[in-house]
Amino acid sequence: MTDQAPAIISTDSPFATDVFVKRHPALIERILGAWPLDPEQQRALRALADENVDGVMEPLPADAPGADQWQAWGRAYYGKPWTAAPFLWAESFFYRRLLGAVGYFDDGLWQGVDIFAPFKQAELAGEVVAAEVGALDHIAELAEDDRGQALLLSSLWGNRADLGFQITAGRGSETSGLVADDSDQLWKLLQSARGGSVAIVADNAGSEMIADLVLIDHLITSGTLGEVVLYVKPAPYYVSDATIRDVGDCLRRLLAADGAARGVGERLRGAAADGRLRVWTDAFFCAPFDFTAMPDNLRAQFASVSATILKGDLNYRRLVGDRWWDPTVPFGEVTSYFPGPVAALRTLKSDVVVGLEPGTLATLGDSGTAWRTAGTHALIQAS
Ligand SMILES: O=P(O)(O)OC[C@@]1(O)O[C@H](CO)[C@@H](O)[C@@H]1O
């Protein structure tokens, strides 16, 4: 494996700094507006927002679930500004603190309540998803290979529908081309695994999950794959990250539609019933580390499938490491530690990128960062 590049500390990145001083307080305002929170919950949320903007990071209360573990993980960062910690680490801790502030982990009324559900549900009921579901009738008419590629691209660009990102970036419609396109290699990988099992590490609920489910249906129905293991988050995270509940909501959205979408929903329900589609999770998916630190059980699971496909920006950061890589360092080199063939489908929404051709990088211009963070560019990379 190549030498590790320096980790991204938020103070070194205007984009990451904004996540703490703008995105997180705006998210907290939305939560305050969406729920009948009691005074203590409101106080805890407002304190967390203030801490993010100009306070210092406080550890979890000593009696909170997982407090010892987080105490050990974050010893070097508590008492310092949020932006002084590694970006990836501090964001994960923010979501742990956010859920803790409303009582998600405590016995009582708020235990297990997904505070992001109103935002996810609005997206699922909206016109973007309606158009996406309706478009399946046309895609069904395409030849099998063209349909596969169309669904792959739809799963890729579906990653723009990230509700955390939209808090500060808005829902833009501008898209540029792919900065890296290993889709031929990815299809070869899937064909060589024909009839086998593939892991898909999901990202967002709503529009993106609908696109992922439609792609999964295509891969299973066409016989390309015998089994898909879909990994979701064990708890609400990064606003729109999918949990098992979201997979259920998306499946029901497909089943409630007419035409091709309903067929997709029915086939997926059948695939789940006979084990060809399995939904799984692991606590590590909400841990503040990249995949080099994955636990042995997860490593063994990824090693047992023919390939793993990771969706989205955060999974990409965790796959290659949230680091200031030279953008031309090969994807295969950085991901060589991964237990088995691996691919990434990601729209670019943070500083990290690897695997670019020098010519592509020259065209994008390495000085400006908008192409890295605006969600207008995307990539498909495979090892
Ligand atoms: O993983 P996703 O949904 O594609 O993107 C997550 C994201 O919006 O959140 C992080 C910043 O808060 C970045 O990784 C990215 O901008």
The ligand as a Gaussian input file, in Angstrom:
#p B3LYP/6-31G(d) Opt

LIG

0 1
 O      -22.143000      10.447000       1.582000
 P      -22.947000      11.441000       0.825000
 O      -24.388000      11.440000       1.220000
 O      -22.763000      11.324000      -0.650000
 O      -22.384000      12.890000       1.166000
 C      -22.169000      13.266000       2.469000
 C      -21.794000      14.720000       2.550000
 O      -22.813000      15.580000       2.165000
 O      -21.508000      14.910000       3.874000
 C      -20.131000      15.162000       4.060000
 C      -19.943000      16.523000       4.568000
 O      -20.786000      16.728000       5.651000
 C      -19.457000      14.942000       2.739000
 O      -18.936000      13.661000       2.722000
 C      -20.545000      15.092000       1.756000
 O      -20.545000      16.454000       1.397000

